[in-house]
């Protein structure tokens, strides 16, 4: 691991120096050379002759961008590969780029995981529930898990299930999530450990079943998830409240914190949810899920509106 980190560090520093050379010497410090593409084409040919593969015109463009976006070479992390940085350099928004970089470092994302989180607009989905100061902190520090609210998203994106938009059952949704547990855990976020499905609760000889039960290693609490393929109603919220009361009384041990409940539905009425959860003291949340990638541009515009408004 240490050797790989050292190799990455040397490689990144070399590419940064090439990017610096392109901007400072060949382009006289300007972001664009007068003869732009001809410069990169010639440099690519020269470097390939002297050093072999790895110096395509597109790679040189990324090296140049690496220098422009990371003017201090010391801020580059040997924990991330060149392929990670190519994905990060493709993000034009500075706040989003910083967030994804921090998440890669904290959660050891592979390049594939980074691509998936970018495609599902994780930064925008998490940031939309925060104010301006919290959004800026999120970008600088990555996602922190200090409270129950920090682990909840709205919406969750399950594009990896490859389910049709309609005509599937709750049991099918649940089973697909279990079959794709690795991707599901990535979407849930850091700290989730799977406990079981259809977790049985018995009260007065009546059996109830929680669809999915997890334990959050950072918050040290159970997380209960109930799935609904329709819009949530007040009975769903009442049932989850019952589950939370049971887990607090019967399943928690001495070091466990209050359990968290998430009713995960296809849709929700915000006003109904507000009234149905108004007097509930448990940590109970209602979120939506969707089976397709979100409209990233719309989310970005909404986020920009929050930043400008503040």
Phi and psi restraints in degrees (value plus and minus 20) as a CYANA .aco file:
   2 UNK   PHI     -85.4   -45.4
   2 UNK   PSI     -58.2   -18.2
   3 UNK   PHI     -84.7   -44.7
   3 UNK   PSI     -62.1   -22.1
   4 UNK   PHI     -83.1   -43.1
   4 UNK   PSI     -59.4   -19.4
   5 UNK   PHI     -83.5   -43.5
   5 UNK   PSI     -60.3   -20.3
   6 UNK   PHI     -86.0   -46.0
   6 UNK   PSI     -60.8   -20.8
   7 UNK   PHI     -82.1   -42.1
   7 UNK   PSI     -65.5   -25.5
   8 UNK   PHI     -79.4   -39.4
   8 UNK   PSI     -63.2   -23.2
   9 UNK   PHI     -81.3   -41.3
   9 UNK   PSI     -66.8   -26.8
  10 UNK   PHI     -82.8   -42.8
  10 UNK   PSI     -63.6   -23.6
  11 UNK   PHI     -82.5   -42.5
  11 UNK   PSI     -65.4   -25.4
  12 UNK   PHI     -85.0   -45.0
  12 UNK   PSI     -60.6   -20.6
  13 UNK   PHI     -85.0   -45.0
  13 UNK   PSI     -57.0   -17.0
  14 UNK   PHI     -84.8   -44.8
  14 UNK   PSI     -66.4   -26.4
  15 UNK   PHI     -85.5   -45.5
  15 UNK   PSI     -56.4   -16.4
  16 UNK   PHI     -83.6   -43.6
  16 UNK   PSI     -61.9   -21.9
  17 UNK   PHI     -85.1   -45.1
  17 UNK   PSI     -58.0   -18.0
  18 UNK   PHI     -84.4   -44.4
  18 UNK   PSI     -63.3   -23.3
  19 UNK   PHI     -80.9   -40.9
  19 UNK   PSI     -59.7   -19.7
  20 UNK   PHI     -84.1   -44.1
  20 UNK   PSI     -62.4   -22.4
  21 UNK   PHI     -81.0   -41.0
  21 UNK   PSI     -63.2   -23.2
  22 UNK   PHI     -79.8   -39.8
  22 UNK   PSI     -65.9   -25.9
  23 UNK   PHI     -96.7   -56.7
  23 UNK   PSI     -68.7   -28.7
  24 UNK   PHI     -99.3   -59.3
  24 UNK   PSI     -53.9   -13.9
  25 UNK   PHI    -124.4   -84.4
  25 UNK   PSI     -73.5   -33.5
  26 UNK   PHI     -92.9   -52.9
  26 UNK   PSI     -49.7    -9.7
  27 UNK   PHI    -128.3   -88.3
  27 UNK   PSI     -12.2    27.8
  28 UNK   PHI      34.8    74.8
  28 UNK   PSI      17.5    57.5
  29 UNK   PHI      60.4   100.4
  29 UNK   PSI     -20.1    19.9
  30 UNK   PHI    -108.6   -68.6
  30 UNK   PSI     129.3   169.3
  31 UNK   PHI     -87.7   -47.7
  31 UNK   PSI     -47.5    -7.5
  32 UNK   PHI    -149.6  -109.6
  32 UNK   PSI     110.2   150.2
  33 UNK   PHI    -100.4   -60.4
  33 UNK   PSI     132.0   172.0
  34 UNK   PHI     -80.8   -40.8
  34 UNK   PSI     -52.3   -12.3
  35 UNK   PHI    -128.1   -88.1
  35 UNK   PSI      -0.6    39.4
  36 UNK   PHI      -8.0    32.0
  36 UNK   PSI    -112.5   -72.5
  37 UNK   PHI     -85.7   -45.7
  37 UNK   PSI     -51.8   -11.8
  38 UNK   PHI     -84.2   -44.2
  38 UNK   PSI     -56.8   -16.8
  39 UNK   PHI     -81.6   -41.6
  39 UNK   PSI     -70.8   -30.8
  40 UNK   PHI     -85.5   -45.5
  40 UNK   PSI     -57.7   -17.7
  41 UNK   PHI     -82.1   -42.1
  41 UNK   PSI     -63.4   -23.4
  42 UNK   PHI     -89.4   -49.4
  42 UNK   PSI     -63.0   -23.0
  43 UNK   PHI     -80.5   -40.5
  43 UNK   PSI     -61.0   -21.0
  44 UNK   PHI     -80.0   -40.0
  44 UNK   PSI     -64.6   -24.6
  45 UNK   PHI     -83.1   -43.1
  45 UNK   PSI     -65.4   -25.4
  46 UNK   PHI     -83.8   -43.8
  46 UNK   PSI     -65.0   -25.0
  47 UNK   PHI     -87.9   -47.9
  47 UNK   PSI     -56.3   -16.3
  48 UNK   PHI     -84.4   -44.4
  48 UNK   PSI     -59.8   -19.8
  49 UNK   PHI     -84.2   -44.2
  49 UNK   PSI     -62.2   -22.2
  50 UNK   PHI    -106.3   -66.3
  50 UNK   PSI     -49.4    -9.4
  51 UNK   PHI    -148.3  -108.3
  51 UNK   PSI     -22.8    17.2
  52 UNK   PHI      66.5   106.5
  52 UNK   PSI    -173.3  -133.3
  53 UNK   PHI     -88.1   -48.1
  53 UNK   PSI     149.3   189.3
  54 UNK   PHI      78.8   118.8
  54 UNK   PSI     -20.3    19.7
  55 UNK   PHI    -144.1  -104.1
  55 UNK   PSI      26.2    66.2
  56 UNK   PHI     -87.2   -47.2
  56 UNK   PSI     144.1   184.1
  57 UNK   PHI     -78.6   -38.6
  57 UNK   PSI     -61.4   -21.4
  58 UNK   PHI     -85.9   -45.9
  58 UNK   PSI     -58.1   -18.1
  59 UNK   PHI     -85.1   -45.1
  59 UNK   PSI     -58.3   -18.3
  60 UNK   PHI     -84.7   -44.7
  60 UNK   PSI     -56.5   -16.5
  61 UNK   PHI     -81.9   -41.9
  61 UNK   PSI     -61.1   -21.1
  62 UNK   PHI     -88.5   -48.5
  62 UNK   PSI     -56.2   -16.2
  63 UNK   PHI     -84.0   -44.0
  63 UNK   PSI     -62.2   -22.2
  64 UNK   PHI     -81.2   -41.2
  64 UNK   PSI     -63.0   -23.0
  65 UNK   PHI     -87.7   -47.7
  65 UNK   PSI     -54.4   -14.4
  66 UNK   PHI     -79.0   -39.0
  66 UNK   PSI     -63.2   -23.2
  67 UNK   PHI     -87.5   -47.5
  67 UNK   PSI     -60.7   -20.7
  68 UNK   PHI     -88.4   -48.4
  68 UNK   PSI     -59.3   -19.3
  69 UNK   PHI    -108.8   -68.8
  69 UNK   PSI     -40.9    -0.9
  70 UNK   PHI    -146.3  -106.3
  70 UNK   PSI      51.6    91.6
  71 UNK   PHI     -82.5   -42.5
  71 UNK   PSI     -41.0    -1.0
  72 UNK   PHI    -122.6   -82.6
  72 UNK   PSI      89.7   129.7
  73 UNK   PHI     -78.9   -38.9
  73 UNK   PSI     -47.4    -7.4
  74 UNK   PHI     -89.2   -49.2
  74 UNK   PSI     -36.3     3.7
  75 UNK   PHI    -100.3   -60.3
  75 UNK   PSI     -29.2    10.8
  76 UNK   PHI     -96.1   -56.1
  76 UNK   PSI     118.8   158.8
  77 UNK   PHI    -124.0   -84.0
  77 UNK   PSI     109.0   149.0
  78 UNK   PHI     -88.5   -48.5
  78 UNK   PSI     -30.1     9.9
  79 UNK   PHI     -93.5   -53.5
  79 UNK   PSI     -39.1     0.9
  80 UNK   PHI    -127.1   -87.1
  80 UNK   PSI     121.1   161.1
  81 UNK   PHI    -102.2   -62.2
  81 UNK   PSI     148.9   188.9
  82 UNK   PHI     -79.6   -39.6
  82 UNK   PSI     -55.8   -15.8
  83 UNK   PHI     -84.0   -44.0
  83 UNK   PSI     -57.1   -17.1
  84 UNK   PHI     -79.5   -39.5
  84 UNK   PSI     -67.5   -27.5
  85 UNK   PHI     -87.3   -47.3
  85 UNK   PSI     -52.2   -12.2
  86 UNK   PHI     -80.5   -40.5
  86 UNK   PSI     -62.7   -22.7
  87 UNK   PHI     -84.5   -44.5
  87 UNK   PSI     -59.5   -19.5
  88 UNK   PHI     -90.0   -50.0
  88 UNK   PSI     -60.2   -20.2
  89 UNK   PHI     -84.8   -44.8
  89 UNK   PSI     -43.3    -3.3
  90 UNK   PHI     -97.0   -57.0
  90 UNK   PSI     -26.3    13.7
  91 UNK   PHI    -111.9   -71.9
  91 UNK   PSI      95.0   135.0
  92 UNK   PHI     -95.9   -55.9
  92 UNK   PSI     -51.8   -11.8
  93 UNK   PHI     -98.5   -58.5
  93 UNK   PSI     103.5   143.5
  94 UNK   PHI     -83.3   -43.3
  94 UNK   PSI     -60.5   -20.5
  95 UNK   PHI     -83.6   -43.6
  95 UNK   PSI     -66.0   -26.0
  96 UNK   PHI     -84.1   -44.1
  96 UNK   PSI     -62.8   -22.8
  97 UNK   PHI     -80.7   -40.7
  97 UNK   PSI     -64.5   -24.5
  98 UNK   PHI     -83.0   -43.0
  98 UNK   PSI     -61.4   -21.4
  99 UNK   PHI     -80.0   -40.0
  99 UNK   PSI     -70.6   -30.6
 100 UNK   PHI     -85.0   -45.0
 100 UNK   PSI     -53.8   -13.8
 101 UNK   PHI     -85.0   -45.0
 101 UNK   PSI     -64.8   -24.8
 102 UNK   PHI     -83.0   -43.0
 102 UNK   PSI     -60.4   -20.4
 103 UNK   PHI     -85.3   -45.3
 103 UNK   PSI     -59.5   -19.5
 104 UNK   PHI     -79.0   -39.0
 104 UNK   PSI     -63.4   -23.4
 105 UNK   PHI     -89.4   -49.4
 105 UNK   PSI     -62.1   -22.1
 106 UNK   PHI     -94.7   -54.7
 106 UNK   PSI     -56.6   -16.6
 107 UNK   PHI    -130.9   -90.9
 107 UNK   PSI     -13.9    26.1
 108 UNK   PHI      33.2    73.2
 108 UNK   PSI      25.9    65.9
 109 UNK   PHI     -85.1   -45.1
 109 UNK   PSI     119.3   159.3
 110 UNK   PHI     -95.1   -55.1
 110 UNK   PSI     150.6   190.6
 111 UNK   PHI     -82.6   -42.6
 111 UNK   PSI     -58.5   -18.5
 112 UNK   PHI     -81.9   -41.9
 112 UNK   PSI     -62.1   -22.1
 113 UNK   PHI     -86.4   -46.4
 113 UNK   PSI     -59.4   -19.4
 114 UNK   PHI     -81.6   -41.6
 114 UNK   PSI     -64.5   -24.5
 115 UNK   PHI     -79.4   -39.4
 115 UNK   PSI     -63.4   -23.4
 116 UNK   PHI     -84.7   -44.7
 116 UNK   PSI     -62.7   -22.7
 117 UNK   PHI     -88.8   -48.8
 117 UNK   PSI     -55.0   -15.0
 118 UNK   PHI     -83.0   -43.0
 118 UNK   PSI     -65.6   -25.6
 119 UNK   PHI     -84.4   -44.4
 119 UNK   PSI     -49.6    -9.6
 120 UNK   PHI    -113.6   -73.6
 120 UNK   PSI     -11.5    28.5
 121 UNK   PHI      35.0    75.0
 121 UNK   PSI      28.0    68.0
 122 UNK   PHI     -77.4   -37.4
 122 UNK   PSI     -64.8   -24.8
 123 UNK   PHI     -77.6   -37.6
 123 UNK   PSI     -69.1   -29.1
 124 UNK   PHI     -84.7   -44.7
 124 UNK   PSI     -61.2   -21.2
 125 UNK   PHI     -84.1   -44.1
 125 UNK   PSI     -60.3   -20.3
 126 UNK   PHI     -94.2   -54.2
 126 UNK   PSI     -61.0   -21.0
 127 UNK   PHI     -89.5   -49.5
 127 UNK   PSI     -48.7    -8.7
 128 UNK   PHI     -85.0   -45.0
 128 UNK   PSI     -36.5     3.5
 129 UNK   PHI    -113.3   -73.3
 129 UNK   PSI     -10.2    29.8
 130 UNK   PHI    -143.5  -103.5
 130 UNK   PSI     145.8   185.8
 131 UNK   PHI    -110.6   -70.6
 131 UNK   PSI    -199.5  -159.5
 132 UNK   PHI     -79.5   -39.5
 132 UNK   PSI     -66.7   -26.7
 133 UNK   PHI     -82.2   -42.2
 133 UNK   PSI     -59.8   -19.8
 134 UNK   PHI     -89.2   -49.2
 134 UNK   PSI     -55.0   -15.0
 135 UNK   PHI     -85.3   -45.3
 135 UNK   PSI     -63.5   -23.5
 136 UNK   PHI     -84.2   -44.2
 136 UNK   PSI     -59.9   -19.9
 137 UNK   PHI     -86.2   -46.2
 137 UNK   PSI     -58.4   -18.4
 138 UNK   PHI     -80.3   -40.3
 138 UNK   PSI     -63.1   -23.1
 139 UNK   PHI     -86.2   -46.2
 139 UNK   PSI     -57.1   -17.1
 140 UNK   PHI    -101.7   -61.7
 140 UNK   PSI     -53.9   -13.9
 141 UNK   PHI    -130.6   -90.6
 141 UNK   PSI     -32.7     7.3
 142 UNK   PHI      61.8   101.8
 142 UNK   PSI    -196.0  -156.0
 143 UNK   PHI    -100.8   -60.8
 143 UNK   PSI     105.8   145.8
 144 UNK   PHI    -122.4   -82.4
 144 UNK   PSI     134.6   174.6
 145 UNK   PHI    -145.7  -105.7
 145 UNK   PSI      60.0   100.0
 146 UNK   PHI    -124.8   -84.8
 146 UNK   PSI     -47.1    -7.1
 147 UNK   PHI    -153.4  -113.4
 147 UNK   PSI     148.2   188.2
 148 UNK   PHI     -79.3   -39.3
 148 UNK   PSI     -58.9   -18.9
 149 UNK   PHI     -79.1   -39.1
 149 UNK   PSI     -50.1   -10.1
 150 UNK   PHI     -87.5   -47.5
 150 UNK   PSI     -43.0    -3.0
 151 UNK   PHI    -116.5   -76.5
 151 UNK   PSI     -23.4    16.6
 152 UNK   PHI    -119.0   -79.0
 152 UNK   PSI     113.0   153.0
 153 UNK   PHI    -132.5   -92.5
 153 UNK   PSI     139.2   179.2
 154 UNK   PHI    -176.4  -136.4
 154 UNK   PSI      84.9   124.9
 155 UNK   PHI    -113.0   -73.0
 155 UNK   PSI     146.6   186.6
 156 UNK   PHI    -109.0   -69.0
 156 UNK   PSI     127.8   167.8
 157 UNK   PHI    -137.2   -97.2
 157 UNK   PSI     100.4   140.4
 158 UNK   PHI    -136.8   -96.8
 158 UNK   PSI      23.3    63.3
 159 UNK   PHI     -83.3   -43.3
 159 UNK   PSI     -43.6    -3.6
 160 UNK   PHI     -90.5   -50.5
 160 UNK   PSI     -33.7     6.3
 161 UNK   PHI     -94.9   -54.9
 161 UNK   PSI     -45.1    -5.1
 162 UNK   PHI      35.2    75.2
 162 UNK   PSI      21.7    61.7
 163 UNK   PHI    -108.8   -68.8
 163 UNK   PSI     133.4   173.4
 164 UNK   PHI     -88.9   -48.9
 164 UNK   PSI     139.3   179.3
 165 UNK   PHI     -85.3   -45.3
 165 UNK   PSI     -47.0    -7.0
 166 UNK   PHI    -157.6  -117.6
 166 UNK   PSI     151.4   191.4
 167 UNK   PHI      43.7    83.7
 167 UNK   PSI      27.7    67.7
 168 UNK   PHI    -152.1  -112.1
 168 UNK   PSI     137.5   177.5
 169 UNK   PHI    -120.3   -80.3
 169 UNK   PSI     141.8   181.8
 170 UNK   PHI     -81.0   -41.0
 170 UNK   PSI     -57.6   -17.6
 171 UNK   PHI     -83.6   -43.6
 171 UNK   PSI     -55.0   -15.0
 172 UNK   PHI     -89.8   -49.8
 172 UNK   PSI     -62.2   -22.2
 173 UNK   PHI     -79.3   -39.3
 173 UNK   PSI     -67.5   -27.5
 174 UNK   PHI     -80.7   -40.7
 174 UNK   PSI     -66.6   -26.6
 175 UNK   PHI     -85.8   -45.8
 175 UNK   PSI     -58.7   -18.7
 176 UNK   PHI     -83.8   -43.8
 176 UNK   PSI     -59.3   -19.3
 177 UNK   PHI     -83.0   -43.0
 177 UNK   PSI     -58.7   -18.7
 178 UNK   PHI     -88.8   -48.8
 178 UNK   PSI     -61.2   -21.2
 179 UNK   PHI     -85.3   -45.3
 179 UNK   PSI     -50.1   -10.1
 180 UNK   PHI    -128.0   -88.0
 180 UNK   PSI      22.3    62.3
 181 UNK   PHI     -81.3   -41.3
 181 UNK   PSI     -53.1   -13.1
 182 UNK   PHI     -83.4   -43.4
 182 UNK   PSI     -67.1   -27.1
 183 UNK   PHI     -88.1   -48.1
 183 UNK   PSI     -55.1   -15.1
 184 UNK   PHI     -84.1   -44.1
 184 UNK   PSI     -64.0   -24.0
 185 UNK   PHI     -84.4   -44.4
 185 UNK   PSI     -55.4   -15.4
 186 UNK   PHI     -84.2   -44.2
 186 UNK   PSI     -60.7   -20.7
 187 UNK   PHI     -88.9   -48.9
 187 UNK   PSI     -57.5   -17.5
 188 UNK   PHI     -83.7   -43.7
 188 UNK   PSI     -60.4   -20.4
 189 UNK   PHI      94.6   134.6
 189 UNK   PSI     159.1   199.1
 190 UNK   PHI     -85.0   -45.0
 190 UNK   PSI     120.3   160.3
 191 UNK   PHI      81.4   121.4
 191 UNK   PSI     -27.7    12.3
 192 UNK   PHI    -103.9   -63.9
 192 UNK   PSI     111.7   151.7
 193 UNK   PHI    -141.7  -101.7
 193 UNK   PSI     108.4   148.4
 194 UNK   PHI     -95.7   -55.7
 194 UNK   PSI     108.9   148.9
 195 UNK   PHI    -120.9   -80.9
 195 UNK   PSI     -70.5   -30.5
 196 UNK   PHI     155.9   195.9
 196 UNK   PSI     150.1   190.1
 197 UNK   PHI    -135.8   -95.8
 197 UNK   PSI     137.0   177.0
 198 UNK   PHI      27.7    67.7
 198 UNK   PSI      32.5    72.5
 199 UNK   PHI     -92.9   -52.9
 199 UNK   PSI      99.5   139.5
 200 UNK   PHI    -104.1   -64.1
 200 UNK   PSI     114.8   154.8
 201 UNK   PHI    -140.8  -100.8
 201 UNK   PSI     112.0   152.0
 202 UNK   PHI    -140.7  -100.7
 202 UNK   PSI     103.6   143.6
 203 UNK   PHI    -151.2  -111.2
 203 UNK   PSI     100.6   140.6
 204 UNK   PHI      30.9    70.9
 204 UNK   PSI      27.1    67.1
 205 UNK   PHI      43.8    83.8
 205 UNK   PSI      -4.5    35.5
 206 UNK   PHI    -128.9   -88.9
 206 UNK   PSI     111.3   151.3
 207 UNK   PHI    -118.0   -78.0
 207 UNK   PSI     115.3   155.3
 208 UNK   PHI    -142.1  -102.1
 208 UNK   PSI     133.2   173.2
 209 UNK   PHI    -152.5  -112.5
 209 UNK   PSI     100.5   140.5
 210 UNK   PHI    -102.8   -62.8
 210 UNK   PSI     107.6   147.6
 211 UNK   PHI     -75.9   -35.9
 211 UNK   PSI     -73.8   -33.8
 212 UNK   PHI    -159.1  -119.1
 212 UNK   PSI     114.7   154.7
 213 UNK   PHI    -144.1  -104.1
 213 UNK   PSI     110.8   150.8
 214 UNK   PHI    -145.5  -105.5
 214 UNK   PSI     146.2   186.2
 215 UNK   PHI    -144.3  -104.3
 215 UNK   PSI     111.9   151.9
 216 UNK   PHI    -116.3   -76.3
 216 UNK   PSI      94.7   134.7
 217 UNK   PHI     -87.5   -47.5
 217 UNK   PSI     -50.0   -10.0
 218 UNK   PHI    -101.6   -61.6
 218 UNK   PSI     -67.2   -27.2
 219 UNK   PHI    -102.1   -62.1
 219 UNK   PSI     -31.3     8.7
 220 UNK   PHI      36.2    76.2
 220 UNK   PSI      38.3    78.3
 221 UNK   PHI    -176.0  -136.0
 221 UNK   PSI     138.5   178.5
 222 UNK   PHI     -93.7   -53.7
 222 UNK   PSI     125.8   165.8
 223 UNK   PHI    -144.7  -104.7
 223 UNK   PSI      98.4   138.4
 224 UNK   PHI    -123.5   -83.5
 224 UNK   PSI     114.0   154.0
 225 UNK   PHI    -145.6  -105.6
 225 UNK   PSI     106.3   146.3
 226 UNK   PHI    -133.1   -93.1
 226 UNK   PSI     110.1   150.1
 227 UNK   PHI    -119.1   -79.1
 227 UNK   PSI     117.2   157.2
 228 UNK   PHI    -155.2  -115.2
 228 UNK   PSI     108.3   148.3
 229 UNK   PHI    -110.7   -70.7
 229 UNK   PSI      -8.6    31.4
 230 UNK   PHI    -149.0  -109.0
 230 UNK   PSI    -193.0  -153.0
 231 UNK   PHI     -91.4   -51.4
 231 UNK   PSI     124.6   164.6
 232 UNK   PHI     -90.1   -50.1
 232 UNK   PSI     127.1   167.1
 233 UNK   PHI    -144.8  -104.8
 233 UNK   PSI     155.3   195.3
 234 UNK   PHI     -88.2   -48.2
 234 UNK   PSI     -46.4    -6.4
 235 UNK   PHI     -86.1   -46.1
 235 UNK   PSI     -56.5   -16.5
 236 UNK   PHI     -82.0   -42.0
 236 UNK   PSI     -60.6   -20.6
 237 UNK   PHI     -89.0   -49.0
 237 UNK   PSI     -61.4   -21.4
 238 UNK   PHI     -82.6   -42.6
 238 UNK   PSI     -59.5   -19.5
 239 UNK   PHI     -85.1   -45.1
 239 UNK   PSI     -62.8   -22.8
 240 UNK   PHI     -84.1   -44.1
 240 UNK   PSI     -56.0   -16.0
 241 UNK   PHI     -82.2   -42.2
 241 UNK   PSI     -59.2   -19.2
 242 UNK   PHI     -81.0   -41.0
 242 UNK   PSI     -66.3   -26.3
 243 UNK   PHI     -78.3   -38.3
 243 UNK   PSI     -63.4   -23.4
 244 UNK   PHI     -84.7   -44.7
 244 UNK   PSI     -62.1   -22.1
 245 UNK   PHI     -81.4   -41.4
 245 UNK   PSI     -60.4   -20.4
 246 UNK   PHI     -85.1   -45.1
 246 UNK   PSI     -67.6   -27.6
 247 UNK   PHI     -83.6   -43.6
 247 UNK   PSI     -58.7   -18.7
 248 UNK   PHI     -83.3   -43.3
 248 UNK   PSI     -59.1   -19.1
 249 UNK   PHI    -104.8   -64.8
 249 UNK   PSI     -56.3   -16.3
 250 UNK   PHI    -131.0   -91.0
 250 UNK   PSI     -46.9    -6.9
 251 UNK   PHI    -125.7   -85.7
 251 UNK   PSI     -50.7   -10.7
 252 UNK   PHI     -83.5   -43.5
 252 UNK   PSI     122.6   162.6
 253 UNK   PHI    -128.2   -88.2
 253 UNK   PSI    -197.9  -157.9
 254 UNK   PHI     -74.7   -34.7
 254 UNK   PSI     -61.2   -21.2
 255 UNK   PHI    -109.9   -69.9
 255 UNK   PSI     -22.1    17.9
 256 UNK   PHI     -97.0   -57.0
 256 UNK   PSI     122.6   162.6
 257 UNK   PHI    -110.4   -70.4
 257 UNK   PSI     155.2   195.2
 258 UNK   PHI     -76.3   -36.3
 258 UNK   PSI     114.5   154.5
 259 UNK   PHI     -86.5   -46.5
 259 UNK   PSI     137.9   177.9
 260 UNK   PHI    -136.6   -96.6
 260 UNK   PSI     116.4   156.4
 261 UNK   PHI    -138.5   -98.5
 261 UNK   PSI     114.8   154.8
 262 UNK   PHI    -146.7  -106.7
 262 UNK   PSI      95.9   135.9
 263 UNK   PHI    -108.9   -68.9
 263 UNK   PSI      93.9   133.9
 264 UNK   PHI    -126.2   -86.2
 264 UNK   PSI      84.9   124.9
 265 UNK   PHI    -139.4   -99.4
 265 UNK   PSI     144.4   184.4
 266 UNK   PHI     -89.2   -49.2
 266 UNK   PSI     -50.0   -10.0
 267 UNK   PHI    -176.4  -136.4
 267 UNK   PSI     147.9   187.9
 268 UNK   PHI    -174.0  -134.0
 268 UNK   PSI     129.0   169.0
 269 UNK   PHI    -118.4   -78.4
 269 UNK   PSI      93.4   133.4
 270 UNK   PHI     -77.9   -37.9
 270 UNK   PSI     -58.4   -18.4
 271 UNK   PHI     -88.4   -48.4
 271 UNK   PSI     -64.8   -24.8
 272 UNK   PHI     -78.7   -38.7
 272 UNK   PSI     -64.8   -24.8
 273 UNK   PHI     -82.1   -42.1
 273 UNK   PSI     -61.5   -21.5
 274 UNK   PHI     -79.6   -39.6
 274 UNK   PSI     -66.3   -26.3
 275 UNK   PHI     -92.2   -52.2
 275 UNK   PSI     -58.1   -18.1
 276 UNK   PHI     -90.7   -50.7
 276 UNK   PSI     -47.1    -7.1
 277 UNK   PHI    -122.6   -82.6
 277 UNK   PSI     -21.3    18.7
 278 UNK   PHI     -74.2   -34.2
 278 UNK   PSI     -61.4   -21.4
 279 UNK   PHI    -125.2   -85.2
 279 UNK   PSI      -9.8    30.2
 280 UNK   PHI    -106.9   -66.9
 280 UNK   PSI     106.0   146.0
 281 UNK   PHI    -109.4   -69.4
 281 UNK   PSI     -36.4     3.6
 282 UNK   PHI     -88.4   -48.4
 282 UNK   PSI     141.3   181.3
 283 UNK   PHI    -103.0   -63.0
 283 UNK   PSI      65.7   105.7
 284 UNK   PHI    -141.6  -101.6
 284 UNK   PSI     107.7   147.7
 285 UNK   PHI    -147.8  -107.8
 285 UNK   PSI     130.9   170.9
 286 UNK   PHI    -140.9  -100.9
 286 UNK   PSI     102.3   142.3
 287 UNK   PHI    -147.8  -107.8
 287 UNK   PSI     141.2   181.2
 288 UNK   PHI    -121.7   -81.7
 288 UNK   PSI     136.9   176.9
 289 UNK   PHI    -145.8  -105.8
 289 UNK   PSI     137.2   177.2
 290 UNK   PHI    -159.5  -119.5
 290 UNK   PSI     133.2   173.2
 291 UNK   PHI    -121.6   -81.6
 291 UNK   PSI      -7.1    32.9
 292 UNK   PHI    -158.6  -118.6
 292 UNK   PSI     140.0   180.0
 293 UNK   PHI     -86.7   -46.7
 293 UNK   PSI     122.2   162.2
 294 UNK   PHI     -93.1   -53.1
 294 UNK   PSI     143.0   183.0
 295 UNK   PHI     -98.6   -58.6
 295 UNK   PSI      76.5   116.5
 296 UNK   PHI     -82.9   -42.9
 296 UNK   PSI     -57.0   -17.0
 297 UNK   PHI     -84.0   -44.0
 297 UNK   PSI     -60.5   -20.5
 298 UNK   PHI     -85.4   -45.4
 298 UNK   PSI     -60.7   -20.7
 299 UNK   PHI     -84.8   -44.8
 299 UNK   PSI     -60.7   -20.7
 300 UNK   PHI     -82.8   -42.8
 300 UNK   PSI     -62.2   -22.2
 301 UNK   PHI     -83.8   -43.8
 301 UNK   PSI     -60.7   -20.7
 302 UNK   PHI     -84.5   -44.5
 302 UNK   PSI     -60.2   -20.2
 303 UNK   PHI     -86.7   -46.7
 303 UNK   PSI     -62.0   -22.0
 304 UNK   PHI     -81.0   -41.0
 304 UNK   PSI     -57.1   -17.1
 305 UNK   PHI     -81.6   -41.6
 305 UNK   PSI     -62.1   -22.1
 306 UNK   PHI     -84.4   -44.4
 306 UNK   PSI     -63.9   -23.9
 307 UNK   PHI     -85.4   -45.4
 307 UNK   PSI     -60.4   -20.4
 308 UNK   PHI     -91.7   -51.7
 308 UNK   PSI     -57.2   -17.2
 309 UNK   PHI     -86.4   -46.4
 309 UNK   PSI     -58.6   -18.6
